[in-house]
Amino acid sequence: MRAAEAALMSFAHRFTNHSAGSGNVDPPNLAGSQNVARQDSGKVKLDDETQQQQQQRHRLELFDTEIPRDNVPLRDGISSCQVRTKKSVSDPGRLSHIEGISNDDRHLVIHGVKVTSNNYAKKQGIVTCDNEYPLVMLHGYMNGALYFYRNLAGLSDHAFGGQVYALDMLGWGLSSRPKFQTRTLQGYENDDTHATEQVFVESLEEWRKVHRIDKMILGGHSMGGYLATAYAEKYPERIDRLILISPAGVPDERDFDVKERIRGSSFGFRLFFGTASSLWNLGVTPASFLRSLPESRGRKMVENYIRGRLPSITCPREQRYLGEYLYTNAALPGSGEDCLGKILKPTTFAYKPTLHRIPTLKVKHVSFIYGQNDWMDPLSGGVETWKRCQQMKREGKLVPDIQVYGVKNAGHLVMLENWKEFNSAMILAAGKGDRLSADSPMPFQVLDSILDHFPFFRPSMWQKKKSAALEVSDSQ
């Protein structure tokens, strides 16, 4: 996985100018030794020329952050941390990952990447960045920090004080992968969902403490968006703005005729759904299924997935290294992936939908970003949340300011499918829209005057119950 990570890092600095007329710089020739040098240990490092190019504009750093295990609500006595850490002999302050059984159960490690724009203050015409907050990005289910490789450098040039972090959440990527068995929390004795959320919330909080980040703009994609909401719920004082990128778990299943939709489907769909639900309830995850296959077949499935889901990535080398990153991430021992059935139902609706939680957040600004063809259902998620907050405002209640953006020609992996317009949406969500150039591609924005007259997003696959639809229309 480290080789794929290093390769994607070498691509990252090439996705910077997101104006409409700019094209992508030709990707590096990673197949040879010009841009990547392989060491005897099997690790990969960027060559001097590539490093110099990056250092002129951006500094990209991979890091490992040690956090105390006791503050993460995982069961005591489970010593088999499947990806362990040990001190580096050459640099005792730095950590490296070794697969196996941990000799030190007192700590876990959060892995990630930090990108710093070297000329940010000069480019933005500011003297200091003290009043700006860094962006911290959380990936989606079965993804990792480098899924944002097309966005990191460009975002650091326009906002966030020139600093962007992307993390491998605990149990994913190259972060520690402990056995995912949660501790019972006082007051939540029979609440597996809450305990599961808190594993990620507390590990992020411990990471924040180590890095001494007083406040941040927190962004999360898909499952990362759901967990970012849970963090903002518990630690609102640490959040300047919350950016939810095609977040999972927003709509409420009770608003939909799910059973009727399934009953009215074809026999093939009902058979597929029934089988998938049984496997879901047994704790079989997509990654565990992939690990059960012969390696050649598993890799082929991932290659087909990349080509089918991401046609906008046309460079064969970029496709290959992104596929390698995804496959090796899934091939490592399972950990964070086991949260799936404790947070989401087989229908992918959440046990604790954030539709009801976001309006109560003590965070001033919450933005949603969806792809135009997003299967995560923007209308029942971000748009419905926006409608409810609008109504609550009219009733005199204090709610977050909600913005909903749509990115054209993109689906759920919006940050990869249309990275230029996605970056514009992120900069708008950060409140820095004035820094976008006149020819920057601009996302669609949900507004009162055009919501019902401009069907930007594709319709939901689930039909709303009549009572829920009438309730919404009566409130407007």
KETORMI-414205 format. One record per residue (C-alpha): residue number from 1; residue in three letters; y, z, x. Coordinates in pm, 1 decimal, padded with zeros to 6 digits. Layout:
<mimis>
[NUM; ala; [Y; Z; X]] ...
</mimis>
This chain:
<mimis>
[1; met; [00000.0; 00000.0; 00000.0]] [2; arg; [00236.3; 00069.0; 00289.4]] [3; ala; [00207.0; -00291.9; 00405.7]] [4; ala; [00305.5; -00421.2; 00061.4]] [5; glu; [00586.7; -00165.0; 00043.8]] [6; ala; [00725.7; -00279.6; 00379.0]] [7; ala; [00707.0; -00642.6; 00269.8]] [8; leu; [00898.2; -00573.8; -00053.3]] [9; met; [01155.3; -00377.1; 00146.9]] [10; ser; [01218.4; -00690.5; 00353.4]] [11; phe; [01288.2; -00880.7; 00031.6]] [12; ala; [01519.8; -00612.4; -00108.3]] [13; his; [01831.6; -00687.9; 00093.7]] [14; arg; [01822.2; -01052.6; -00011.7]] [15; phe; [01894.8; -00977.0; -00377.1]] [16; thr; [02259.2; -00875.0; -00355.3]] [17; asn; [02500.3; -01133.8; -00498.2]] [18; his; [02432.5; -01137.9; -00872.2]] [19; ser; [02714.8; -01366.8; -00980.5]] [20; ala; [02608.0; -01643.8; -01217.0]] [21; gly; [02646.1; -01923.5; -00965.0]] [22; ser; [02466.4; -01756.4; -00676.8]] [23; gly; [02112.4; -01849.4; -00592.7]] [24; asn; [01848.2; -01637.9; -00424.7]] [25; val; [01832.8; -01653.8; -00049.6]] [26; asp; [01506.5; -01804.5; 00064.8]] [27; pro; [01255.6; -01524.5; 00105.0]] [28; pro; [01139.6; -01425.1; 00450.3]] [29; asn; [00829.7; -01575.2; 00604.1]] [30; leu; [00615.5; -01267.2; 00575.9]] [31; ala; [00294.5; -01448.8; 00653.4]] [32; gly; [00373.3; -01466.7; 01024.6]] [33; ser; [00503.7; -01225.5; 01283.7]] [34; gln; [00868.8; -01328.6; 01260.2]] [35; asn; [00963.5; -01074.2; 00997.1]] [36; val; [00680.0; -00823.8; 00992.1]] [37; ala; [00509.4; -00671.8; 01293.6]] [38; arg; [00169.3; -00509.5; 01243.3]] [39; gln; [00093.0; -00203.6; 01448.7]] [40; asp; [-00248.0; -00080.2; 01564.9]] [41; ser; [-00236.5; 00199.1; 01306.7]] [42; gly; [-00230.5; -00059.2; 01027.7]] [43; lys; [00125.5; 00023.1; 00928.0]] [44; val; [00391.1; -00244.0; 00901.3]] [45; lys; [00746.5; -00237.0; 01034.9]] [46; leu; [01030.6; -00481.7; 01000.4]] [47; asp; [01122.6; -00671.9; 01314.7]] [48; asp; [01449.6; -00611.4; 01501.3]] [49; glu; [01625.6; -00919.7; 01363.0]] [50; thr; [01554.6; -00827.2; 01000.9]] [51; gln; [01653.2; -00464.7; 01061.1]] [52; gln; [01984.5; -00573.9; 01212.1]] [53; gln; [02057.9; -00796.2; 00911.3]] [54; gln; [01991.6; -00506.7; 00675.0]] [55; gln; [02190.8; -00254.9; 00875.9]] [56; gln; [02499.2; -00475.2; 00867.0]] [57; arg; [02515.5; -00460.8; 00487.0]] [58; his; [02275.4; -00190.7; 00369.7]] [59; arg; [02067.8; 00087.5; 00512.7]] [60; leu; [01720.7; 00103.6; 00356.2]] [61; glu; [01523.4; 00419.4; 00427.6]] [62; leu; [01176.0; 00525.6; 00320.1]] [63; phe; [01144.2; 00903.1; 00295.6]] [64; asp; [00897.3; 01177.1; 00207.5]] [65; thr; [01028.6; 01499.0; 00054.9]] [66; glu; [00822.4; 01816.1; 00061.6]] [67; ile; [00847.3; 02030.7; -00253.8]] [68; pro; [00684.6; 02367.9; -00332.2]] [69; arg; [00369.3; 02325.1; -00537.2]] [70; asp; [00409.1; 02661.2; -00712.4]] [71; asn; [00715.0; 02535.3; -00900.9]] [72; val; [00521.4; 02243.4; -01051.7]] [73; pro; [00308.6; 02352.8; -01351.1]] [74; leu; [-00029.6; 02234.8; -01223.1]] [75; arg; [-00327.5; 02466.6; -01240.4]] [76; asp; [-00379.6; 02710.4; -00954.6]] [77; gly; [-00692.6; 02680.9; -00748.0]] [78; ile; [-00721.3; 02302.6; -00772.9]] [79; ser; [-00714.7; 02223.9; -00403.6]] [80; ser; [-00826.8; 01863.2; -00411.2]] [81; cys; [-00494.0; 01691.2; -00363.4]] [82; gln; [-00632.9; 01343.9; -00322.5]] [83; val; [-00347.5; 01211.9; -00109.7]] [84; arg; [-00249.2; 01487.0; 00128.0]] [85; thr; [00032.1; 01545.1; 00372.9]] [86; lys; [00054.6; 01675.9; 00724.9]] [87; lys; [00331.6; 01716.7; 00975.3]] [88; ser; [00393.0; 01426.5; 01209.4]] [89; val; [00339.8; 01515.9; 01573.5]] [90; ser; [00629.0; 01296.9; 01691.4]] [91; asp; [00868.1; 01427.4; 01425.4]] [92; pro; [00770.3; 01765.4; 01273.6]] [93; gly; [01034.8; 01726.0; 01004.8]] [94; arg; [00881.2; 01403.5; 00877.3]] [95; leu; [00567.8; 01376.0; 00667.3]] [96; ser; [00300.6; 01111.3; 00654.2]] [97; his; [00026.2; 01057.5; 00395.3]] [98; ile; [-00343.2; 01080.3; 00471.0]] [99; glu; [-00610.9; 01029.7; 00208.6]] [100; gly; [-00852.9; 01317.1; 00167.6]] [101; ile; [-00849.3; 01686.8; 00080.7]] [102; ser; [-00536.6; 01882.1; 00153.8]] [103; asn; [-00541.7; 02167.6; 00404.7]] [104; asp; [-00205.6; 02285.5; 00270.8]] [105; asp; [-00189.0; 02337.9; -00104.7]] [106; arg; [00151.4; 02503.8; -00089.0]] [107; his; [00343.5; 02177.6; -00091.7]] [108; leu; [00349.5; 01838.2; -00257.4]] [109; val; [00537.2; 01529.3; -00143.5]] [110; ile; [00768.4; 01294.1; -00331.1]] [111; his; [00793.6; 00953.4; -00166.2]] [112; gly; [01080.4; 00714.0; -00220.7]] [113; val; [01339.7; 00475.3; -00088.4]] [114; lys; [01712.5; 00527.6; -00041.2]] [115; val; [01957.5; 00238.6; -00014.6]] [116; thr; [02311.2; 00291.7; 00115.0]] [117; ser; [02580.1; 00023.0; 00104.6]] [118; asn; [02749.6; 00037.4; 00443.3]] [119; asn; [03075.5; -00117.7; 00326.5]] [120; tyr; [03089.9; 00026.0; -00026.5]] [121; ala; [03420.6; 00214.0; 00000.5]] [122; lys; [03592.7; -00080.0; 00169.9]] [123; lys; [03456.2; -00331.0; -00080.6]] [124; gln; [03566.6; -00123.3; -00378.1]] [125; gly; [03903.5; -00037.4; -00225.1]] [126; ile; [03850.8; 00337.7; -00241.9]] [127; val; [03911.0; 00607.8; 00017.7]] [128; thr; [03632.3; 00846.0; -00080.6]] [129; cys; [03318.1; 00844.4; -00296.5]] [130; asp; [03333.7; 01218.4; -00365.0]] [131; asn; [03391.9; 01167.7; -00739.2]] [132; glu; [03099.0; 00928.3; -00780.1]] [133; tyr; [02734.9; 01018.2; -00827.3]] [134; pro; [02424.2; 00853.3; -00680.5]] [135; leu; [02175.5; 00664.4; -00894.9]] [136; val; [01819.2; 00798.7; -00905.7]] [137; met; [01559.7; 00559.1; -01050.8]] [138; leu; [01219.2; 00647.5; -01198.7]] [139; his; [00956.9; 00375.3; -01235.8]] [140; gly; [00730.5; 00301.2; -01529.3]] [141; tyr; [00361.2; 00362.6; -01587.9]] [142; met; [00135.6; 00226.9; -01308.0]] [143; asn; [00445.4; 00112.3; -01114.9]] [144; gly; [00628.0; 00252.9; -00813.8]] [145; ala; [00970.0; 00284.7; -00655.1]] [146; leu; [00963.4; -00065.7; -00505.1]] [147; tyr; [00943.2; -00226.5; -00849.7]] [148; phe; [01323.2; -00205.8; -00819.6]] [149; tyr; [01331.8; -00405.3; -00494.0]] [150; arg; [01538.7; -00683.4; -00655.2]] [151; asn; [01804.4; -00437.3; -00771.4]] [152; leu; [01855.9; -00166.3; -00510.7]] [153; ala; [02095.1; -00336.8; -00268.7]] [154; gly; [02308.6; -00509.9; -00533.0]] [155; leu; [02351.2; -00191.3; -00735.2]] [156; ser; [02455.6; 00004.9; -00427.6]] [157; asp; [02736.5; -00246.6; -00365.6]] [158; his; [02902.4; -00199.0; -00704.8]] [159; ala; [02866.1; 00162.7; -00819.3]] [160; phe; [02696.7; 00499.9; -00766.9]] [161; gly; [02901.9; 00587.9; -00461.0]] [162; gly; [02706.9; 00324.0; -00272.1]] [163; gln; [02383.7; 00527.0; -00286.1]] [164; val; [02070.6; 00441.1; -00483.1]] [165; tyr; [01739.5; 00627.8; -00475.2]] [166; ala; [01411.4; 00505.1; -00622.4]] [167; leu; [01123.6; 00752.7; -00633.4]] [168; asp; [00748.4; 00736.8; -00658.8]] [169; met; [00699.2; 00998.8; -00926.6]] [170; leu; [00445.4; 01272.6; -00857.2]] [171; gly; [00095.2; 01131.1; -00888.2]] [172; trp; [00197.4; 00769.0; -00834.3]] [173; gly; [00270.3; 00538.7; -00543.2]] [174; leu; [00271.0; 00717.0; -00208.6]] [175; ser; [00370.5; 01054.3; -00350.9]] [176; ser; [00106.8; 01328.6; -00357.6]] [177; arg; [-00171.9; 01267.2; -00608.2]] [178; pro; [-00298.7; 01609.0; -00718.1]] [179; lys; [-00564.8; 01653.1; -00981.8]] [180; phe; [-00361.9; 01627.0; -01301.3]] [181; gln; [-00454.8; 01947.1; -01482.9]] [182; thr; [-00156.0; 02132.1; -01622.5]] [183; arg; [-00093.1; 02505.3; -01639.3]] [184; thr; [-00043.3; 02676.3; -01973.7]] [185; leu; [00326.3; 02752.7; -02012.7]] [186; gln; [00448.3; 03064.5; -02187.2]] [187; gly; [00566.4; 02983.5; -02536.9]] [188; tyr; [00387.7; 02646.5; -02528.1]] [189; glu; [00026.2; 02765.3; -02525.0]] [190; asn; [-00112.7; 02476.4; -02729.4]] [191; asp; [00133.3; 02209.1; -02622.7]] [192; asp; [-00023.5; 01970.3; -02370.0]] [193; thr; [00262.1; 01723.8; -02415.7]] [194; his; [00527.6; 01974.8; -02309.6]] [195; ala; [00322.4; 02092.4; -02010.6]] [196; thr; [00270.1; 01731.0; -01902.0]] [197; glu; [00640.5; 01651.7; -01928.2]] [198; gln; [00726.0; 01957.6; -01720.5]] [199; val; [00507.3; 01845.8; -01428.2]] [200; phe; [00741.5; 01550.1; -01379.9]] [201; val; [01058.4; 01736.1; -01480.7]] [202; glu; [01004.6; 02020.8; -01234.3]] [203; ser; [00889.0; 01797.3; -00948.6]] [204; leu; [01207.9; 01590.4; -00991.3]] [205; glu; [01418.4; 01905.7; -01003.1]] [206; glu; [01260.4; 02036.8; -00682.5]] [207; trp; [01325.4; 01700.8; -00516.8]] [208; arg; [01691.0; 01717.1; -00627.3]] [209; lys; [01729.9; 02065.3; -00479.5]] [210; val; [01596.5; 01956.6; -00140.4]] [211; his; [01839.3; 01661.8; -00129.0]] [212; arg; [02129.4; 01881.4; -00248.5]] [213; ile; [02234.2; 01634.8; -00515.6]] [214; asp; [02460.7; 01835.9; -00743.3]] [215; lys; [02477.9; 01564.9; -01010.1]] [216; met; [02328.4; 01219.0; -01053.3]] [217; ile; [02309.3; 00916.6; -01275.4]] [218; leu; [01945.0; 00914.7; -01378.4]] [219; gly; [01773.5; 00589.8; -01472.0]] [220; gly; [01417.2; 00545.9; -01587.3]] [221; his; [01205.7; 00245.3; -01682.8]] [222; ser; [00940.7; 00264.5; -01957.3]] [223; met; [00746.6; 00590.7; -01903.7]] [224; gly; [01010.8; 00681.8; -01646.4]] [225; gly; [01271.4; 00652.4; -01923.8]] [226; tyr; [01076.5; 00894.2; -02141.9]] [227; leu; [01045.6; 01144.5; -01854.8]] [228; ala; [01412.6; 01100.5; -01759.2]] [229; thr; [01499.0; 01204.6; -02116.1]] [230; ala; [01279.5; 01514.2; -02080.9]] [231; tyr; [01459.3; 01601.0; -01756.1]] [232; ala; [01803.2; 01553.1; -01915.5]] [233; glu; [01692.4; 01778.3; -02200.6]] [234; lys; [01618.3; 02065.6; -01961.7]] [235; tyr; [01879.2; 02006.0; -01690.3]] [236; pro; [02177.1; 01836.8; -01859.6]] [237; glu; [02418.7; 01989.7; -01610.5]] [238; arg; [02262.3; 01773.8; -01338.7]] [239; ile; [02314.6; 01446.4; -01527.2]] [240; asp; [02637.7; 01248.6; -01530.0]] [241; arg; [02489.5; 00954.6; -01722.6]] [242; leu; [02141.7; 00870.9; -01847.7]] [243; ile; [02023.2; 00507.8; -01835.1]] [244; leu; [01703.4; 00429.5; -02026.8]] [245; ile; [01550.2; 00096.2; -01926.7]] [246; ser; [01310.2; -00023.3; -02196.9]] [247; pro; [01202.0; 00338.7; -02245.4]] [248; ala; [00865.9; 00436.2; -02388.2]] [249; gly; [00828.3; 00686.6; -02667.3]] [250; val; [01152.1; 00640.6; -02863.1]] [251; pro; [01046.8; 00530.7; -03218.2]] [252; asp; [00881.6; 00770.2; -03462.5]] [253; glu; [00542.6; 00655.1; -03591.6]] [254; arg; [00610.7; 00822.8; -03925.7]] [255; asp; [00873.6; 00556.7; -03999.8]] [256; phe; [00614.3; 00277.4; -03991.6]] [257; asp; [00315.8; 00157.7; -04193.6]] [258; val; [00087.7; 00157.8; -03891.1]] [259; lys; [-00237.1; 00188.5; -04087.3]] [260; glu; [-00133.9; -00089.6; -04323.6]] [261; arg; [-00042.9; -00312.8; -04028.3]] [262; ile; [-00385.4; -00256.7; -03871.3]] [263; arg; [-00568.5; -00305.3; -04201.1]] [264; gly; [-00388.4; -00636.1; -04254.7]] [265; ser; [-00474.8; -00767.2; -03910.6]] [266; ser; [-00757.3; -00998.7; -03813.5]] [267; phe; [-01107.3; -00866.8; -03750.4]] [268; gly; [-01065.2; -00945.3; -03379.8]] [269; phe; [-00747.8; -00736.7; -03354.9]] [270; arg; [-00906.7; -00446.0; -03546.0]] [271; leu; [-01208.9; -00454.8; -03315.9]] [272; phe; [-00987.4; -00464.4; -03005.9]] [273; phe; [-00763.8; -00185.6; -03134.8]] [274; gly; [-01060.6; 00033.3; -03225.6]] [275; thr; [-01220.9; -00009.7; -02884.0]] [276; ala; [-00892.4; 00047.2; -02702.2]] [277; ser; [-00822.4; 00361.2; -02909.5]] [278; ser; [-01166.8; 00503.8; -02829.3]] [279; leu; [-01118.1; 00445.4; -02457.1]] [280; trp; [-00764.6; 00589.7; -02476.9]] [281; asn; [-00892.0; 00908.0; -02644.0]] [282; leu; [-01164.1; 00938.3; -02378.8]] [283; gly; [-00897.1; 00934.2; -02108.2]] [284; val; [-00981.8; 00589.2; -01971.9]] [285; thr; [-00659.5; 00454.6; -01820.0]] [286; pro; [-00575.4; 00094.2; -01723.6]] [287; ala; [-00586.7; 00194.5; -01356.1]] [288; ser; [-00924.8; 00366.8; -01385.8]] [289; phe; [-01061.3; 00053.6; -01552.5]] [290; leu; [-00923.4; -00155.6; -01264.3]] [291; arg; [-01087.4; 00077.4; -01010.5]] [292; ser; [-01421.7; 00034.2; -01186.4]] [293; leu; [-01420.5; -00339.1; -01112.5]] [294; pro; [-01528.0; -00507.2; -00788.8]] [295; glu; [-01221.9; -00539.0; -00563.8]] [296; ser; [-01218.6; -00918.8; -00575.9]] [297; arg; [-01216.6; -00918.3; -00955.6]] [298; gly; [-00952.5; -00645.8; -00972.9]] [299; arg; [-00723.3; -00832.5; -00736.8]] [300; lys; [-00770.9; -01152.5; -00935.5]] [301; met; [-00671.1; -00973.7; -01256.6]] [302; val; [-00352.8; -00845.4; -01091.9]] [303; glu; [-00269.1; -01190.3; -00953.2]] [304; asn; [-00307.1; -01343.0; -01299.6]] [305; tyr; [-00093.7; -01063.3; -01445.5]] [306; ile; [00188.1; -01130.3; -01198.0]] [307; arg; [00183.7; -01505.0; -01263.7]] [308; gly; [00164.0; -01461.5; -01641.4]] [309; arg; [00412.9; -01179.5; -01690.6]] [310; leu; [00663.4; -01272.5; -01419.4]] [311; pro; [00713.9; -01651.4; -01416.9]] [312; ser; [01065.5; -01593.6; -01282.4]] [313; ile; [00907.8; -01495.4; -00948.8]] [314; thr; [00828.1; -01835.7; -00803.8]] [315; cys; [00792.8; -01757.0; -00433.0]] [316; pro; [00418.3; -01737.2; -00351.4]] [317; arg; [00473.3; -01471.4; -00084.0]] [318; glu; [00679.0; -01256.8; -00316.1]] [319; gln; [00409.0; -01290.9; -00581.8]] [320; arg; [00140.7; -01197.9; -00331.2]] [321; tyr; [00311.8; -00886.1; -00199.1]] [322; leu; [00413.1; -00764.8; -00543.8]] [323; gly; [00050.8; -00810.2; -00654.0]] [324; glu; [-00070.1; -00622.6; -00346.7]] [325; tyr; [00173.5; -00340.2; -00423.5]] [326; leu; [00053.1; -00315.4; -00783.7]] [327; tyr; [-00316.8; -00335.9; -00697.0]] [328; thr; [-00315.2; -00082.2; -00412.7]] [329; asn; [-00106.5; 00155.3; -00624.7]] [330; ala; [-00375.4; 00143.7; -00893.4]] [331; ala; [-00660.9; 00158.2; -00640.9]] [332; leu; [-00554.8; 00495.3; -00499.2]] [333; pro; [-00707.7; 00805.7; -00664.0]] [334; gly; [-00584.2; 00862.0; -01018.8]] [335; ser; [-00334.4; 01138.0; -01086.1]] [336; gly; [-00004.8; 01074.5; -01268.1]] [337; glu; [-00172.6; 00805.2; -01477.8]] [338; asp; [-00361.1; 01081.0; -01662.5]] [339; cys; [-00040.0; 01176.5; -01842.6]] [340; leu; [-00076.5; 00874.3; -02070.5]] [341; gly; [-00288.9; 01019.5; -02351.0]] [342; lys; [-00095.3; 01346.3; -02350.8]] [343; ile; [00240.0; 01177.1; -02410.7]] [344; leu; [00155.8; 00864.7; -02611.2]] [345; lys; [-00086.2; 00794.0; -02894.7]] [346; pro; [-00318.2; 00488.7; -02886.1]] [347; thr; [-00053.9; 00308.5; -03095.6]] [348; thr; [00188.4; 00376.1; -02801.3]] [349; phe; [00408.6; 00593.4; -03024.3]] [350; ala; [00497.7; 00927.4; -02864.5]] [351; tyr; [00373.2; 01264.0; -02984.7]] [352; lys; [00733.2; 01381.8; -02937.6]] [353; pro; [00950.1; 01075.1; -03002.6]] [354; thr; [01282.6; 01080.0; -02822.1]] [355; leu; [01454.4; 00922.2; -03125.4]] [356; his; [01508.3; 01280.7; -03242.8]] [357; arg; [01571.3; 01430.5; -02899.7]] [358; ile; [01834.6; 01199.6; -02752.8]] [359; pro; [02102.4; 01279.6; -03016.9]] [360; thr; [02077.2; 01649.4; -02920.5]] [361; leu; [02114.0; 01594.5; -02544.6]] [362; lys; [02404.8; 01771.1; -02375.5]] [363; val; [02476.5; 01452.3; -02179.0]] [364; lys; [02794.7; 01258.3; -02254.7]] [365; his; [02672.3; 00902.6; -02193.9]] [366; val; [02330.9; 00751.2; -02268.8]] [367; ser; [02267.6; 00377.6; -02230.3]] [368; phe; [01965.4; 00167.5; -02326.8]] [369; ile; [01879.2; -00159.0; -02152.1]] [370; tyr; [01613.4; -00389.7; -02299.6]] [371; gly; [01487.9; -00738.6; -02233.6]] [372; gln; [01552.1; -00991.2; -02510.2]] [373; asn; [01176.7; -01035.2; -02562.0]] [374; asp; [01087.5; -00673.2; -02490.6]] [375; trp; [00767.6; -00550.1; -02655.6]] [376; met; [00900.1; -00193.0; -02638.7]] [377; asp; [01083.6; -00256.4; -02968.7]] [378; pro; [01459.0; -00225.4; -02903.4]] [379; leu; [01543.2; -00229.8; -03276.2]] [380; ser; [01334.8; 00077.8; -03358.3]] [381; gly; [01420.9; 00244.5; -03028.9]] [382; gly; [01766.1; 00215.3; -02875.3]] [383; val; [01934.7; 00043.2; -03170.8]] [384; glu; [01795.9; 00298.2; -03417.7]] [385; thr; [01908.7; 00582.8; -03190.7]] [386; trp; [02254.4; 00423.3; -03171.1]] [387; lys; [02271.1; 00398.5; -03553.3]] [388; arg; [02171.4; 00761.2; -03599.7]] [389; cys; [02426.3; 00884.1; -03347.9]] [390; gln; [02695.6; 00674.8; -03515.6]] [391; gln; [02612.9; 00843.4; -03848.0]] [392; met; [02608.6; 01190.0; -03689.8]] [393; lys; [02950.4; 01122.3; -03536.3]] [394; arg; [03085.2; 01037.3; -03880.8]] [395; glu; [02951.2; 01371.6; -03998.5]] [396; gly; [03151.2; 01545.9; -03727.0]] [397; lys; [02855.0; 01629.3; -03504.0]] [398; leu; [02874.0; 01620.1; -03124.6]] [399; val; [02636.3; 01355.3; -02989.9]] [400; pro; [02612.1; 01144.7; -02672.5]] [401; asp; [02801.6; 00818.6; -02654.6]] [402; ile; [02526.5; 00558.0; -02696.2]] [403; gln; [02539.3; 00202.4; -02563.0]] [404; val; [02264.7; -00058.6; -02605.5]] [405; tyr; [02245.8; -00366.4; -02382.2]] [406; gly; [02015.3; -00667.4; -02404.0]] [407; val; [01924.9; -00890.0; -02109.8]] [408; lys; [01859.1; -01254.8; -02187.3]] [409; asn; [01537.2; -01433.8; -02091.5]] [410; ala; [01358.1; -01112.1; -02003.2]] [411; gly; [01082.9; -00893.1; -02140.8]] [412; his; [00968.8; -00542.1; -02056.0]] [413; leu; [00995.6; -00588.3; -01677.3]] [414; val; [01362.8; -00667.4; -01722.2]] [415; met; [01468.8; -00560.1; -01371.7]] [416; leu; [01245.1; -00827.6; -01219.6]] [417; glu; [01263.8; -01102.3; -01482.3]] [418; asn; [01643.8; -01136.0; -01486.1]] [419; trp; [01767.2; -00915.8; -01204.0]] [420; lys; [02123.9; -01047.3; -01202.4]] [421; glu; [02199.9; -00972.9; -01566.4]] [422; phe; [02005.1; -00647.7; -01544.2]] [423; asn; [02224.9; -00534.8; -01254.1]] [424; ser; [02534.0; -00617.7; -01462.1]] [425; ala; [02395.8; -00404.7; -01745.9]] [426; met; [02332.6; -00115.0; -01505.4]] [427; ile; [02687.4; -00136.3; -01368.7]] [428; leu; [02827.7; -00141.0; -01723.8]] [429; ala; [02609.6; 00159.9; -01811.3]] [430; ala; [02755.7; 00340.0; -01509.8]] [431; gly; [03105.1; 00284.9; -01650.0]] [432; lys; [03203.1; 00044.2; -01369.6]] [433; gly; [03226.0; -00281.1; -01563.1]] [434; asp; [03568.0; -00349.8; -01411.3]] [435; arg; [03393.8; -00408.3; -01078.3]] [436; leu; [03197.0; -00706.5; -01204.9]] [437; ser; [03332.0; -01045.9; -01106.2]] [438; ala; [03443.3; -01298.2; -01367.4]] [439; asp; [03129.9; -01507.6; -01314.2]] [440; ser; [02882.3; -01217.8; -01328.7]] [441; pro; [02616.4; -01278.7; -01598.1]] [442; met; [02692.9; -01038.1; -01883.1]] [443; pro; [02432.8; -00877.3; -02109.8]] [444; phe; [02441.6; -00868.7; -02486.9]] [445; gln; [02588.8; -00544.8; -02624.4]] [446; val; [02511.9; -00393.6; -02964.3]] [447; leu; [02833.2; -00349.5; -03165.2]] [448; asp; [02900.7; -00266.8; -03531.7]] [449; ser; [03052.1; -00604.1; -03609.0]] [450; ile; [02769.3; -00819.0; -03478.5]] [451; leu; [02454.3; -00608.8; -03510.2]] [452; asp; [02339.4; -00751.3; -03842.7]] [453; his; [02458.7; -01105.5; -03774.7]] [454; phe; [02314.2; -01168.6; -03432.3]] [455; pro; [01936.1; -01122.4; -03413.5]] [456; phe; [01929.8; -01096.3; -03034.5]] [457; phe; [01609.8; -00894.1; -02999.2]] [458; arg; [01274.9; -01010.9; -03126.8]] [459; pro; [01148.7; -00832.6; -03444.0]] [460; ser; [00930.2; -00524.4; -03426.7]] [461; met; [00552.8; -00570.3; -03450.4]] [462; trp; [00540.5; -00272.6; -03688.4]] [463; gln; [00671.7; -00291.1; -04045.1]] [464; lys; [00900.6; -00006.1; -04144.7]] [465; lys; [00805.9; 00200.7; -04446.5]] [466; lys; [01025.9; 00123.9; -04745.1]] [467; ser; [01141.2; 00485.2; -04767.9]] [468; ala; [01252.9; 00482.6; -04401.8]] [469; ala; [01432.8; 00148.8; -04438.5]] [470; leu; [01617.1; 00270.2; -04748.9]] [471; glu; [01710.9; 00593.4; -04574.3]] [472; val; [01870.7; 00402.2; -04287.4]] [473; ser; [02059.0; 00161.6; -04516.4]] [474; asp; [02186.8; 00450.2; -04732.0]] [475; ser; [02325.7; 00625.2; -04423.4]] [476; gln; [02539.3; 00327.6; -04321.1]] 
</mimis>
